[in-house]
Amino acid sequence: MELKLYNLKPALGAKHKKKRIGRGDSSGHGTYSTRGAKGQKARSGGTGGLKFKGMKANIQSIPKLGGFRSLVPKKLVVNLKDLEKKFANNDIITPGRLVENGLVKSSKAGVKILGEGKLTKKLIIKGCAISASAKAAVEKAGGQVILRDQASQEKDEKNKILC
């Protein structure tokens, strides 16, 4: 048989008739129209998520989430060994200087200096939180620690003198 436009047909089984629902019992899809018997799913609009769940069922369907995330961001950590490498003797260390030297990315959340490593240089630390062991090591090396509230008090005293 020669293949012509008038004798082209789709392959066997490639075309299906649309399921015609609710067209009498003899069609096989009458009476309940493939929806089963009564209930919310049998009604119109009942398949878009069940609405009539009790409160307990709603709570049980939400997954349990463990843990806790604080709204207060954690301070970034710098160790004494890092200060020993990056700073010279008698340098003043502030959060801004730590950002400049690449020890922390940002000082918005605050910076805390911890006592890991040895410190031989005399450093002045201003406006950073500091652990007890780090403070002892800085003072032992001849340095000085000025806490954030002390630094702000010094600024206030300077402003009073200027006024």
N, C-alpha and C positions, 0 to 999 in steps of 0.2 A: 504494500500500500504506500502510495506516495504521500509525503508529508506536506499538507497545504494548510492555509489559514483556516479554512472551513471545517477541517477534521481534527483540529487540536483539541485535546481534552485534558483536564487535570489528572494527576496520577490517582490510582485507586486508593481510597481512604484519606485523601488529602483534604476533602471538603466534608464538613459536618453540618447537619441541620441545626438551627438554633433550638434550644430547649424551650418549648412553649408551655408556660406554667399557667395553671388555672383555666384550662380549656376543656373541662369535663373529665369525668372519671375514666372513660375509655382511653384517654390519652396516656394514662399512667401517672400524670402529674396534676390531678384534680384534687378536690376536697381540701386537703391541707397544703397543697402546692409546694411540696418538698420541705415544708417548715416544721414538720412534726405536729404534735398536738399543742395544746394551749401553753402559755407562758410568755415571758417578756420577749424571748427571741422569736416567737411566732408573730408578734405584733409588728406593725410598720415602724421603722426607726429603732427597732430593738437591738440591731446588730452593731450600732455605733458605740460600743462600750456600755456595760450595764450601769444604770444609774442608781438602782435601788439596792445599794449595799448598806449594811449597817455600819456604824462607826467602828466597831471592832474589826470588821472585815477590811475596812479602809486602812486602819492602823497596821494590820497584819500584812497588807500588800506592800507597804513601804519597807524598803530594806533597812536593816539595822546598820548604823554607821558608828564604828568604834572610834575612840580617840577624842582628842580635843585640840583645836588650833587657836592659839592665843591671838588676839587682835593687836597686841603689843609686839612689834618686831624685835627679834633678838639682836643683841649687840654683836658687832663683828669682832673677831678675836685676833690679836697680834701677840706673839711671844717675844720674850726678851732676846732670844737668839736672832730674831729678825731685826730688832732695833740695833743690835750689836753690828750686824752686817751693813745696814743702810745709813746709819747716822754717825757723825763724827763727834769728838769730845766737845762738851759744853753746848750741844745743840738743844734747841727748844722743840719739844715734840708736842704737836697739837693734832687733832683729827684731820685738819686740812693738810698738814705736812705729810701725814700718813697716806693720804690720797695722792698727793703729788709724787711721792716716792714709790707708789704702786703696791703698797702693802695691803690696802683695802680699796674696794671699788668706789664706795660711797660712805660718807660719814653721817648720813641722815638718821640712821637707826642708832647711832652711837658706836663707840669703840671701847673695847675692854682689853687691857694689857694683862697677860698672864705670865707666870714666872717660869716658863720652860726655857732652859738654856742658861748660860752664864753671861753676866754683864760686867765689863771692866771699865767702860767709859762713863764719864760723869754726864748725866743727861737731866734735863729739866722737863718734866711731863706736866702739861696743862690741859685741862678740859677732857680728860679721858678717865673712864672708870678703870680701876686697877685692883688686882687681887692682893691679898695680904703678903703672899710670898714675893710677888713682883715688887711691891712697895718696899719691902725689907731689902731686897737685892739692889734696888735703885739707890736707897739711902746708904747702904753699905759701900757702894761704889763712889759715894760722895755726891750723888745727884739729889734732886729735889722733886717732890710730888705736890702739885697744886691741883686740888680737886675742882670740879666744875663750879660748885657753890662758892668756894673760896675765890676763884677767878672772877665770878660775877660780883662778889663783894668788893674786890679791888677796883673793878670798873666803876661801881657805884661811888666809891670813895673818891676816885679821880674826877668823876662828874660833879660831885659836891664841891670839890675844890675849884673847878672851872666855873661854876655858877655864881 
